[in-house]
Amino acid sequence: MERQRGQSAVEFALVLPMIMLLIFGAIYGGAMFMEFMNFNNEARTVARQLALTTETERQEKITYYNSIGEKEFGIYLVKMNVWTENGDIFVRYDFNRSEFPFGFPPAHFATSYTMKIENTD
């Protein structure tokens, strides 16, 4: 009977790290997804703000946003790019990190938002 108690302790010791990895992985993944959604909302907000400004203000703000540089976001470096083309505003966030040997999570991906320029003063 006492050998079974020892067996349960060994099984628990073997399973506990996997369970903890799943729990903390889900928490970290959820936090990363929430931040990614924040970047999407920020891209939409910036595009909307630029679409409603005058041309001179728009160019000043585009220069400012492009000069911000890279921000750290978890394991990624995030760079914001803003430009206008054919009457549209483009806001793009590029996420980059060094390669992992097995390719997960992805090393490079982007989120972008496009909006028509509404104010042409």
TIDO-716150 format. One line per 4 residues: number of its first residue (from 1); their letters; for each residue x, y negated, z negated of N, C-alpha, C, O. Coordinates in nm, 4 decimals. Atoms other than C-alpha are relative to their C-alpha. Example, Ala and Ser with C-alpha at 12.3 -4.5 7.8 and 13.67 -1.06 7.14 Angstrom:
1) AS) 0.0890 0.1190 0.0000 1.2300 0.4500 -0.7800 0.0900 -0.1200 0.0000 0.1936 -0.1181 -0.0665 ~ -0.0820 0.1190 0.0060 1.3670 0.1060 -0.7140 -0.0770 -0.1090 -0.0730 -0.0261 -0.2198 -0.0899
***
This chain:
1) MERQ) 0.0815 0.1200 0.0000 0.0000 0.0000 0.0000 0.0862 -0.1269 0.0000 0.0521 -0.2241 0.0674 ~ -0.0834 0.1195 0.0067 0.2786 -0.2467 -0.0799 0.0719 -0.0254 0.1321 0.1048 -0.1401 0.1624 ~ -0.0651 0.0193 -0.1289 0.4404 -0.1878 0.2597 -0.0911 -0.0765 0.0949 -0.0432 -0.1502 0.1810 ~ 0.0929 0.0725 -0.0862 0.1262 -0.3200 0.4258 0.0005 -0.1497 -0.0329 -0.0146 -0.2329 0.0567
5) RGQS) -0.0092 0.1414 0.0363 0.1529 -0.6450 0.2305 0.1235 -0.0633 0.0647 0.1179 -0.1771 0.1113 ~ -0.1217 0.0491 -0.0658 0.5047 -0.6868 0.3637 -0.0193 -0.0111 0.1496 0.0307 -0.1042 0.2127 ~ 0.0268 0.0033 -0.1431 0.3855 -0.6056 0.7137 -0.0824 -0.1233 0.0350 -0.0551 -0.1873 0.1365 ~ 0.0828 0.1182 -0.0243 0.1226 -0.8816 0.6941 0.0830 -0.1272 -0.0056 0.0630 -0.2187 0.0743
9) AVEF) -0.0864 0.1179 0.0113 0.3847 -1.1323 0.5833 0.0885 -0.0144 0.1230 0.1089 -0.1256 0.1718 ~ -0.0841 0.0047 -0.1195 0.6099 -1.0409 0.8762 -0.0822 -0.0413 0.1218 -0.0365 -0.1231 0.2017 ~ 0.0863 0.0384 -0.1117 0.3215 -1.0656 1.1252 -0.0357 -0.1482 -0.0065 -0.0361 -0.2170 0.0956 ~ 0.0321 0.1414 0.0175 0.2240 -1.4036 0.9823 0.1205 -0.0864 0.0372 0.1049 -0.1893 0.1029
13) ALVL) -0.1214 0.0759 -0.0308 0.5848 -1.5250 1.0092 0.0282 -0.0012 0.1504 0.0851 -0.0976 0.2017 ~ -0.0217 -0.0039 -0.1448 0.5956 -1.4167 1.3752 -0.1042 -0.0808 0.0766 -0.0727 -0.1400 0.1798 ~ 0.1089 0.0667 -0.0713 0.2601 -1.5674 1.4743 -0.0071 -0.1496 -0.0318 -0.0484 -0.2286 0.0530 ~ 0.0111 0.1397 0.0428 0.2813 -1.8959 1.2795 0.0687 -0.0990 0.0937 0.0075 -0.2006 0.1268
17) PMIM) -0.0623 0.0985 -0.0907 0.5368 -2.0700 1.5091 -0.0780 -0.0195 0.1305 -0.0868 -0.1312 0.1816 ~ 0.0778 0.0126 -0.1244 0.3252 -1.9945 1.8172 -0.1278 -0.0804 -0.0232 -0.1649 -0.1632 0.0599 ~ 0.1218 0.0747 0.0317 0.0094 -2.1258 1.6516 0.0321 -0.1478 -0.0211 -0.0399 -0.2347 0.0282 ~ -0.0393 0.1394 0.0243 0.1874 -2.4414 1.5340 0.0387 -0.0680 0.1310 0.0073 -0.1853 0.1513
21) LLIF) -0.0368 0.0558 -0.1295 0.3307 -2.4928 1.8835 -0.1247 -0.0365 0.0801 -0.1291 -0.1427 0.1422 ~ 0.1244 0.0293 -0.0700 -0.0181 -2.4735 2.0331 -0.0725 -0.1205 -0.0598 -0.1214 -0.2067 0.0132 ~ 0.0701 0.1108 0.0661 -0.1673 -2.7101 1.7761 0.0696 -0.1330 0.0285 0.0052 -0.2293 0.0703 ~ -0.0708 0.1263 -0.0207 0.1055 -2.9748 1.8025 0.0122 -0.0343 0.1478 0.0164 -0.1522 0.1829
25) GAIY) 0.0006 0.0254 -0.1445 0.1229 -2.9345 2.1821 -0.1310 -0.0631 0.0440 -0.1315 -0.1540 0.1270 ~ 0.1303 0.0575 -0.0338 -0.2496 -3.0076 2.2049 -0.0099 -0.1441 -0.0503 -0.0634 -0.2305 0.0191 ~ 0.0024 0.1363 0.0547 -0.2116 -3.3134 1.9821 0.0866 -0.0929 0.0855 0.0436 -0.2029 0.1201 ~ -0.0904 0.0820 -0.0813 0.0869 -3.4447 2.1832 -0.0579 -0.0205 0.1396 -0.0530 -0.1313 0.1930
29) GGAM) 0.0610 0.0116 -0.1322 -0.0866 -3.3710 2.5143 -0.1174 -0.0967 0.0001 -0.1337 -0.1745 0.0941 ~ 0.1122 0.0929 0.0113 -0.3972 -3.5564 2.3993 0.0463 -0.1434 -0.0131 -0.0125 -0.2338 0.0463 ~ -0.0538 0.1352 0.0151 -0.1918 -3.8566 2.2936 0.0581 -0.0505 0.1316 0.0398 -0.1670 0.1668 ~ -0.0559 0.0393 -0.1292 -0.0076 -3.8593 2.6274 -0.1118 -0.0313 0.1001 -0.1012 -0.1271 0.1766
33) FMEF) 0.1123 0.0248 -0.0914 -0.3379 -3.8358 2.8187 -0.0670 -0.1333 -0.0329 -0.1039 -0.2087 0.0572 ~ 0.0605 0.1268 0.0405 -0.4808 -4.1244 2.6165 0.0858 -0.1173 0.0478 0.0321 -0.2161 0.0978 ~ -0.0879 0.1071 -0.0458 -0.1757 -4.3394 2.6956 -0.0023 -0.0125 0.1518 0.0028 -0.1235 0.2049 ~ 0.0098 0.0043 -0.1457 -0.1954 -4.2433 3.0636 -0.1272 -0.0725 0.0427 -0.1253 -0.1508 0.1377
37) MNFN) 0.1245 0.0698 -0.0300 -0.5569 -4.3600 3.0671 0.0126 -0.1489 -0.0307 -0.0466 -0.2314 0.0388 ~ -0.0253 0.1413 0.0286 -0.4428 -4.6855 2.9046 0.0754 -0.0663 0.1153 0.0462 -0.1806 0.1504 ~ -0.0711 0.0538 -0.1157 -0.1982 -4.7339 3.1954 -0.0955 -0.0194 0.1175 -0.0861 -0.1196 0.1883 ~ 0.0996 0.0153 -0.1067 -0.4852 -4.6741 3.4413 -0.0857 -0.1230 -0.0231 -0.1102 -0.1996 0.0702
41) NEAR) 0.0825 0.1169 0.0318 -0.6992 -4.9342 3.2646 0.0786 -0.1293 0.0162 0.0253 -0.2296 0.0637 ~ -0.0828 0.1188 -0.0150 -0.4101 -5.1797 3.2560 0.0207 -0.0340 0.1474 0.0185 -0.1514 0.1845 ~ -0.0153 0.0237 -0.1443 -0.3542 -5.1369 3.6315 -0.1264 -0.0637 0.0566 -0.1184 -0.1567 0.1368 ~ 0.1278 0.0553 -0.0461 -0.7239 -5.2070 3.6935 -0.0160 -0.1447 -0.0477 -0.0596 -0.2310 0.0285
45) TVAR) 0.0123 0.1345 0.0564 -0.7173 -5.5122 3.4647 0.0920 -0.0987 0.0714 0.0505 -0.2100 0.1038 ~ -0.0950 0.0877 -0.0689 -0.4061 -5.6586 3.6295 -0.0477 -0.0277 0.1419 -0.0425 -0.1418 0.1878 ~ 0.0487 0.0197 -0.1366 -0.5489 -5.6030 3.9776 -0.1193 -0.0949 0.0015 -0.1281 -0.1821 0.0879 ~ 0.1179 0.0869 0.0072 -0.8758 -5.7687 3.8788 0.0416 -0.1439 -0.0300 -0.0084 -0.2380 0.0316
49) QLAL) -0.0471 0.1337 0.0362 -0.6957 -6.0622 3.7179 0.0649 -0.0684 0.1213 0.0392 -0.1859 0.1474 ~ -0.0677 0.0593 -0.1152 -0.4805 -6.1172 4.0271 -0.0953 -0.0278 0.1154 -0.0740 -0.1216 0.1923 ~ 0.0960 0.0202 -0.1086 -0.7760 -6.0853 4.2639 -0.0809 -0.1271 -0.0190 -0.1334 -0.1816 0.0781 ~ 0.0826 0.1174 0.0292 -0.9503 -6.3775 4.0945 0.0789 -0.1292 -0.0152 0.0190 -0.2343 -0.0382
53) TTET) -0.0802 0.1211 0.0180 -0.6584 -6.6238 4.0733 0.0288 -0.0653 0.1349 0.0059 -0.0064 0.2405 ~ -0.0392 0.0691 -0.1230 -0.5397 -6.8812 4.3251 0.1293 0.0610 0.0533 0.1979 0.1355 -0.0167 ~ -0.1173 -0.0603 -0.0654 -0.2612 -6.7928 4.5687 0.1301 -0.0336 -0.0723 0.2161 0.0532 -0.0868 ~ -0.1249 0.0370 0.0684 0.0099 -6.9880 4.3821 0.0115 0.0720 -0.1340 0.1184 0.1227 -0.1678
57) ERQE) -0.0019 -0.0728 0.1275 -0.0854 -6.8383 4.0442 0.0248 0.1483 0.0237 0.0971 0.2130 -0.0520 ~ -0.0143 -0.1419 -0.0320 -0.1066 -6.4952 4.2050 0.1467 0.0339 0.0255 0.1979 0.1330 -0.0266 ~ -0.1405 -0.0272 -0.0307 0.2481 -6.5165 4.3415 0.0878 -0.0105 -0.1249 0.1813 0.0679 -0.1415 ~ -0.0753 0.0133 0.1251 0.3815 -6.6371 4.0032 -0.0184 0.1239 -0.0879 0.0775 0.1765 -0.1445
61) KITY) 0.0277 -0.1162 0.0840 0.2102 -6.3518 3.8212 0.0582 0.1281 0.0595 0.1046 0.2149 -0.0145 ~ -0.0605 -0.1175 -0.0631 0.3270 -6.0934 4.0759 0.1490 0.0026 -0.0281 0.2046 0.1079 -0.0594 ~ -0.1432 0.0083 0.0308 0.6849 -6.2148 4.0280 0.0251 0.0376 -0.1454 0.1207 0.1093 -0.1751 ~ -0.0149 -0.0328 0.1416 0.6405 -6.1917 3.6506 -0.0164 0.1501 -0.0239 0.0681 0.2120 -0.0885
65) YNSI) 0.0255 -0.1424 0.0239 0.4902 -5.8403 3.6547 0.1102 0.0885 0.0582 0.1459 0.1903 -0.0012 ~ -0.1070 -0.0800 -0.0601 0.7610 -5.7098 3.8880 0.1330 -0.0159 -0.0721 0.2227 0.0669 -0.0562 ~ -0.1258 0.0222 0.0716 1.0332 -5.8549 3.6646 0.0027 0.0668 -0.1375 0.1056 0.0643 -0.2049 ~ 0.0060 -0.0591 0.1343 0.9188 -5.6696 3.3505 0.1006 0.1131 -0.0165 0.1617 0.1257 -0.1227
69) GEKE) -0.0944 -0.1113 0.0087 1.1320 -5.3641 3.4262 -0.0668 0.1260 -0.0514 -0.1894 0.1365 -0.0526 ~ 0.0515 -0.1297 0.0434 1.0952 -5.0130 3.2888 -0.0328 -0.0002 -0.1483 0.0362 -0.0626 -0.2290 ~ 0.0390 -0.0191 0.1392 0.9157 -4.9223 2.9668 0.0099 0.1484 -0.0312 -0.0136 0.2322 0.0559 ~ -0.0013 -0.1399 0.0411 0.9611 -4.6017 2.7722 -0.1399 0.0434 -0.0372 -0.2129 -0.0281 -0.1059
73) FGIY) 0.1301 -0.0585 0.0282 0.6549 -4.3820 2.7532 0.0211 0.1487 -0.0217 0.0222 0.2264 0.0738 ~ -0.0292 -0.1403 0.0291 0.7219 -4.0534 2.5772 0.1309 0.0403 0.0648 0.2343 -0.0212 0.0386 ~ -0.1208 -0.0457 -0.0685 0.9711 -3.8652 2.7946 0.0195 -0.0710 0.1333 0.1151 -0.0411 0.2050 ~ -0.0038 0.0667 -0.1300 0.9064 -4.0961 3.0926 0.0475 -0.1440 -0.0131 0.0328 -0.2073 -0.1176
77) LVKM) -0.0238 0.1422 -0.0176 1.0356 -4.4326 3.2072 -0.1047 -0.0489 0.0998 -0.1201 0.0089 0.2074 ~ 0.1125 0.0479 -0.0804 0.7469 -4.6352 3.3517 0.0363 -0.1357 0.0601 0.0802 -0.2264 -0.0105 ~ -0.0267 0.1252 -0.0711 0.7909 -4.9084 3.6134 -0.1278 -0.0461 0.0682 -0.1946 0.0317 0.1362 ~ 0.1185 0.0586 -0.0620 0.5111 -5.1401 3.7249 0.0419 -0.0740 0.1265 0.1368 -0.1524 0.1246
81) NVWT) -0.0219 0.0706 -0.1264 0.5042 -5.2597 4.0873 -0.1315 -0.0630 0.0431 -0.2359 0.0023 0.0424 ~ 0.1192 0.0727 -0.0443 0.2592 -5.5237 4.2124 0.0341 -0.0676 0.1319 0.1401 -0.1286 0.1457 ~ -0.0195 0.0673 -0.1269 0.2211 -5.6474 4.5697 -0.1342 -0.0237 0.0678 -0.2356 0.0361 0.0319 ~ 0.1196 0.0260 -0.0794 -0.0306 -5.7871 4.8170 0.0272 0.0437 0.1434 0.1401 0.0376 0.1923
85) ENGD) -0.0135 -0.0450 -0.1381 -0.0963 -5.6542 5.1641 -0.1385 -0.0015 0.0642 -0.2313 0.0602 0.0119 ~ 0.1258 0.0052 -0.0760 -0.3754 -5.7300 5.4161 -0.1200 -0.0392 -0.0865 -0.2281 0.0181 -0.0726 ~ 0.1111 0.0467 0.0822 -0.5877 -5.9121 5.1595 -0.0343 0.0898 -0.1176 -0.1404 0.0743 -0.1780 ~ 0.0206 -0.0887 0.1148 -0.5557 -5.6409 4.8938 0.1113 -0.0184 -0.1019 0.2242 -0.0529 -0.0672
89) IFVR) -0.0977 -0.0033 0.1087 -0.3803 -5.6324 4.5570 0.0285 0.1468 -0.0296 -0.0644 0.2266 -0.0422 ~ -0.0408 -0.1361 0.0356 -0.1851 -5.3138 4.4808 0.0771 -0.0048 -0.1312 0.1728 -0.0810 -0.1450 ~ -0.0700 -0.0135 0.1267 -0.0796 -5.2241 4.1273 0.0334 0.1481 -0.0151 -0.0554 0.2332 -0.0108 ~ -0.0434 -0.1394 0.0077 0.1244 -4.9068 4.0871 0.0934 0.0181 -0.1192 0.1851 -0.0610 -0.1411
93) YDFN) -0.0894 -0.0413 0.1081 0.2817 -4.7419 3.7836 0.0708 0.1270 0.0435 0.0063 0.2263 0.0770 ~ -0.0806 -0.1182 -0.0310 0.5662 -4.4996 3.8577 0.0560 0.0580 -0.1291 0.1174 -0.0127 -0.2089 ~ -0.0486 -0.0719 0.1172 0.6489 -4.2408 3.5922 0.1152 0.0898 0.0445 0.0971 0.1746 0.1319 ~ -0.1179 -0.0777 -0.0381 0.9996 -4.0910 3.6160 0.0710 0.0537 -0.1235 0.0733 -0.0108 -0.2283
97) RSEF) -0.0851 -0.0579 0.1038 1.2121 -3.8633 3.4022 0.0981 0.0935 0.0673 0.0844 0.1248 0.1856 ~ -0.0952 -0.0952 -0.0561 1.5049 -3.6301 3.4495 -0.0675 0.1358 0.0175 -0.1670 0.1662 -0.0484 ~ 0.0593 -0.1305 -0.0324 1.4326 -3.2844 3.5878 0.0135 0.0973 -0.1168 0.1173 0.1033 -0.1828 ~ -0.0065 -0.1149 0.0900 1.3469 -2.9970 3.3570 0.0233 0.1218 0.0872 -0.0185 0.1220 0.2030
101) PFGF) -0.0297 -0.1151 -0.0855 1.4645 -2.6573 3.4789 -0.1238 0.0701 0.0556 -0.1179 0.1248 0.1657 ~ 0.1171 -0.0737 -0.0467 1.1129 -2.5134 3.5093 -0.1056 -0.0897 0.0613 -0.2130 -0.0404 0.0958 ~ 0.0897 0.0881 -0.0741 0.9424 -2.8197 3.6598 -0.1275 -0.0413 -0.0703 -0.2167 -0.0958 -0.0053 ~ 0.1188 0.0449 0.0722 0.6834 -2.8828 3.3883 0.0448 -0.0706 -0.1251 0.1344 -0.0188 -0.1918
105) PPAH) 0.0956 0.0832 -0.0724 0.5800 -3.1467 3.2990 0.0638 -0.0612 0.1237 0.1861 -0.0593 0.1375 ~ -0.0548 0.0529 -0.1257 0.6166 -3.3158 3.6393 0.1018 -0.1101 -0.0246 0.0876 -0.1896 -0.1175 ~ -0.1074 0.0975 0.0170 0.9281 -3.5273 3.6815 -0.0397 -0.1375 0.0524 0.0029 -0.2390 -0.0027 ~ 0.0374 0.1276 -0.0615 0.7715 -3.7972 3.8996 -0.1478 0.0037 0.0381 -0.1942 0.0972 0.1034
109) FATS) 0.1371 0.0173 -0.0450 0.4150 -3.9124 3.9416 -0.0353 -0.1472 -0.0154 0.0401 -0.2240 -0.0751 ~ 0.0373 0.1418 0.0019 0.2283 -4.2399 3.9779 -0.1507 -0.0127 -0.0138 -0.2259 0.0791 0.0188 ~ 0.1398 0.0381 0.0001 -0.1043 -4.4056 3.9153 -0.0074 -0.1380 0.0636 0.0798 -0.2220 0.0414 ~ 0.0092 0.1290 -0.0678 -0.2241 -4.6956 4.1252 -0.1448 -0.0464 0.0066 -0.2391 0.0307 -0.0116
113) YTMK) 0.1321 0.0606 -0.0115 -0.5141 -4.9302 4.1696 0.0068 -0.1052 0.1098 0.1050 -0.1789 0.1187 ~ 0.0074 0.0959 -0.1097 -0.6170 -5.1390 4.4719 -0.1294 -0.0791 -0.0127 -0.2347 -0.0244 -0.0455 ~ 0.1183 0.0843 0.0070 -0.8545 -5.4340 4.4792 0.0089 -0.1091 0.1059 0.1169 -0.1616 0.1332 ~ 0.0087 0.1082 -0.0980 -0.9669 -5.6846 4.7415 0.0210 -0.1352 -0.0692 -0.0273 -0.1576 -0.1802
117) IENT) -0.0173 0.1357 0.0518 -0.8562 -6.0444 4.6876 -0.1303 -0.0750 0.0217 -0.1800 -0.0832 0.1340 ~ 0.1292 0.0686 -0.0080 -1.1709 -6.2429 4.6095 0.0132 -0.1499 0.0124 -0.0714 -0.2155 0.0731 ~ -0.0180 0.1450 -0.0005 -1.0337 -6.5927 4.5651 0.1119 -0.0334 0.0966 0.2261 0.0062 0.0730 ~ -0.1026 0.0335 -0.0990 -0.8472 -6.7302 4.8673 0.0345 -0.1483 0.0017 0.0796 -0.1994 0.1042
121) D) -0.0309 0.1455 0.0074 -0.8019 -7.0938 4.7512 0.1447 -0.0259 0.0305 0.1885 -0.1409 0.0290
***
